[in-house]
Amino acid sequence: MNTLKFNFGHPVKGHAVLIQQFIKKPNFQKFRVDSHGSDSLEIPVSGCADGKWKMILDWEYDNRLFSHIEEFEMKNSTKTTI
């Protein structure tokens, strides 16, 4: 299974949106994420078609809002970070 792996230094519980870029009809996936008290978070990207994608992650921790954006590319069902 292909995943994006992150370590934020605190637990993460929020929402992720995966958006396929540079296509005529936008393709996106939205889901909830939860590191279950761990500092590490893995976001599955196995369902992403080949092409360039943007991941937007939003969460709240200690009454503060956070956002992280990551771009990556899927090639023949494998992930390459841009």
C-alpha positions as CSV (number, residue, x, y, z in Angstrom):
1,M,0.0,0.0,0.0
2,N,1.3,3.4,-0.9
3,T,1.1,6.1,1.8
4,L,2.3,9.6,2.5
5,K,4.1,9.5,5.9
6,F,4.4,12.5,8.3
7,N,5.8,13.1,11.8
8,F,4.4,16.4,13.2
9,G,5.6,16.3,16.8
10,H,2.1,16.0,18.2
11,P,-1.1,13.9,17.5
12,V,-3.1,14.8,14.4
13,K,-6.9,14.5,14.0
14,G,-8.5,16.3,11.2
15,H,-9.3,16.1,7.4
16,A,-7.3,15.4,4.3
17,V,-8.2,16.2,0.7
18,L,-6.3,14.7,-2.2
19,I,-6.8,16.6,-5.4
20,Q,-5.6,15.4,-8.8
21,Q,-4.0,18.3,-10.7
22,F,-3.9,19.3,-14.3
23,I,-6.9,17.3,-15.6
24,K,-10.1,18.6,-17.3
25,K,-12.5,17.2,-14.7
26,P,-11.1,17.5,-11.1
27,N,-10.7,14.3,-9.2
28,F,-10.6,14.5,-5.4
29,Q,-10.9,12.4,-2.4
30,K,-11.8,13.7,1.1
31,F,-11.5,11.8,4.3
32,R,-10.9,12.1,8.0
33,V,-7.4,11.3,9.4
34,D,-6.4,10.4,13.0
35,S,-2.9,9.5,14.3
36,H,-4.6,7.9,17.4
37,G,-2.4,9.8,19.8
38,S,0.8,9.2,17.9
39,D,3.1,11.9,16.4
40,S,3.2,9.8,13.1
41,L,0.5,9.9,10.5
42,E,0.1,7.8,7.3
43,I,-2.3,8.8,4.5
44,P,-3.2,6.1,2.0
45,V,-2.7,7.1,-1.6
46,S,-3.1,3.7,-3.2
47,G,-6.5,4.7,-4.8
48,C,-4.9,7.7,-6.6
49,A,-4.6,7.4,-10.4
50,D,-1.3,8.2,-12.2
51,G,-0.6,11.9,-12.4
52,K,0.2,14.9,-10.1
53,W,-1.7,15.3,-6.9
54,K,-2.0,17.9,-4.1
55,M,-2.7,16.8,-0.5
56,I,-4.2,19.4,1.9
57,L,-4.3,18.4,5.5
58,D,-6.1,20.5,8.1
59,W,-6.3,19.7,11.9
60,E,-6.6,21.3,15.3
61,Y,-4.2,20.7,18.2
62,D,-4.0,22.5,21.6
63,N,-6.7,25.0,20.4
64,R,-4.5,26.0,17.4
65,L,-5.4,25.4,13.7
66,F,-2.8,23.8,11.4
67,S,-2.6,23.2,7.7
68,H,-0.1,21.3,5.6
69,I,0.1,21.0,1.8
70,E,2.1,18.4,0.0
71,E,2.4,17.7,-3.7
72,F,3.2,14.3,-5.0
73,E,3.1,12.3,-8.3
74,M,1.8,8.8,-8.9
75,K,3.6,6.9,-11.6
76,N,2.5,3.3,-12.4
77,S,0.9,3.1,-9.0
78,T,4.0,4.3,-7.1
79,K,4.4,7.6,-5.3
80,T,7.1,10.2,-6.0
81,T,7.3,13.3,-3.8
82,I,7.7,16.5,-5.7
